[in-house]
């Protein structure tokens, strides 16, 4: 199994040296758990240290904000962008439409990216409608003609259909290793707020934040990782001066 090392200190040891090549990973957590920093470091170190062309797509921050945030860790995103190894695409949530997801997949394939980050899947799902107009598809096209659903259930079905199709399209490009940033619910039985991406993705990383008054308030666990053996323990997670640090529990 070919590995894609993240370069994040302490993490790759948890997954036998890195993500399996071509896998799609969900990185899920509540606000303040370092989701953007982890995913940005994955793209940055891929381009800088492992010579892998990387794409970072954000719907929540402007490019200038990411560059400033990265500079706090000593990462010069502008330099890597200029070399052509890193591309940052910032799309405001108000500009998302039914063509956005297909456009991202096409760009990823056509421009030969090896690593792709979507920040975040939650924002894309909420703001990107599936179809261009009401006449393009009917509810029957999605759920069949022998079922009856109330409007809220129809909306939930369409949303899950969108997530499934988007992740499936990304996974078909088996040379791309994708990191999807997702929001975790405050409570409930599911890892992700959308309740389906955790089942479709090849790997799931869950990060939690607790105010315990100690040295570490964030923790990380690899909930699943297909095609590899993964560490199943909960590890302290720190936002260090040079990026994320996953600590050994010993």
Protein Blocks (a to p, Z undefined) as FASTA:
>chain_A
ZZddehighklmmngoiacehiacdddddehilmmmmmmmmmmmmmmmnopacddddfkb
cfklmmmmmmmnopafklmmmnopaccddddfklgcfklmmmmmmmmmmnopabdcdddf
klmmmmmcfbfbfklpcfklmnopkbccdfklmmmmmmmmmmmmmmmmmmmmmmbccddd
ddddfbdjbfbfnlmmmmmpmbdcddddddehpablbdcddfbdghiacdfbdcdddddf
kbccdddfZZ
